[in-house]
Amino acid sequence: MEILAHYELILKQALRELGPLRRPQDATKVFEVEAVAAPELGDIIYRLCIEHGVAYTPFRETVIKLLSDAAIPSTAGRRDAGTRKPFAVRMGADHSLILLALELMPPDMPF
């Protein structure tokens, strides 16, 4: 499995495990909802990285960079290796929540 596709899988599973967020219409209230949910999502992502055998710090740094950059690289599609789609495009509504969760979680300490 391509590394970016694996990262997407971890994010998808984490969001599914967190459950749907009810985002209010008011933008300031959305930030409040995400601020409450982000620490739990960060914990879920960290645990899933361990379960998937993925090093957390590179995962964290890569996902933050990819979601923060204007030019998001593409990943191979599941059914057709020739089909490419932007990284985490289906999670677009949750990009700010994912970024907040990863920013709140510190990188692993080197040994």
C-alpha positions in Angstrom: 0.0 0.0 0.0 1.3 3.4 -0.9 2.3 5.4 2.2 -0.1 8.3 1.5 -2.9 5.9 1.0 -2.0 4.3 4.3 -2.0 7.7 6.0 -5.5 8.4 4.5 -6.7 5.1 5.8 -5.6 6.0 9.3 -7.3 9.4 9.1 -10.5 7.9 7.8 -10.6 5.3 10.6 -9.9 7.9 13.2 -12.7 10.2 12.0 -15.1 7.2 11.8 -14.1 6.2 15.4 -14.6 9.8 16.6 -18.0 9.8 15.1 -19.9 12.6 13.3 -19.5 16.1 14.6 -22.5 18.4 14.6 -21.1 21.6 13.2 -23.2 24.7 13.9 -23.8 27.3 11.2 -21.9 30.0 13.2 -18.2 29.8 12.3 -17.0 30.7 15.8 -19.1 27.9 17.2 -17.5 25.5 14.7 -14.1 26.3 16.1 -15.4 25.6 19.6 -16.7 22.2 18.6 -13.5 21.3 16.9 -11.4 22.5 19.9 -13.3 20.1 22.1 -13.1 17.2 19.7 -9.4 17.7 18.6 -7.7 16.2 21.7 -9.8 13.0 21.4 -9.1 12.8 17.7 -5.3 13.2 18.3 -5.4 10.4 20.8 -7.2 8.1 18.4 -4.8 9.0 15.5 -1.8 8.2 17.8 -3.2 4.8 18.8 -4.1 4.0 15.2 -0.5 4.8 14.1 0.7 2.3 16.7 -1.8 -0.3 15.6 -0.9 0.2 11.9 2.8 0.1 12.6 3.3 3.6 11.3 5.8 5.9 13.0 3.8 8.8 14.5 6.2 11.7 14.1 6.7 11.3 10.3 3.0 10.7 9.9 2.2 13.9 11.9 4.7 16.0 10.0 3.7 14.7 6.6 -0.1 15.1 7.2 0.3 18.6 8.6 2.4 19.6 5.6 0.1 18.1 3.1 -3.1 19.6 4.5 -1.4 23.0 5.0 0.1 23.2 1.5 -1.9 24.7 -1.3 -0.6 22.1 -3.7 -1.8 18.8 -2.3 -0.2 15.8 -3.9 -2.3 13.0 -5.3 -2.5 9.4 -4.2 -3.2 6.3 -6.3 -6.9 5.2 -6.4 -7.9 2.0 -4.8 -9.4 0.2 -7.8 -7.3 1.6 -10.6 -3.6 2.3 -10.0 -3.6 4.8 -12.8 -6.3 6.9 -11.2 -5.0 9.6 -8.8 -6.9 11.9 -6.4 -5.8 14.7 -4.0 -4.6 13.6 -0.6 -7.5 13.2 1.9 -9.9 15.0 -0.5 -13.0 13.2 0.9 -12.1 14.5 4.3 -12.0 18.1 3.2 -14.6 19.2 5.8 -12.4 17.8 8.5 -9.0 19.2 7.4 -9.1 21.9 10.1 -10.0 19.4 12.8 -7.3 17.0 11.7 -4.7 19.8 11.7 -5.8 21.0 15.1 -5.6 17.5 16.5 -2.1 16.9 15.1 -0.9 20.3 16.2 -2.1 19.6 19.8 -0.3 16.2 19.9 3.4 16.6 20.4 5.8 14.6 18.2 7.3 11.4 19.8 10.4 12.1 21.9 13.6 10.7 20.4 15.3 8.0 22.5 
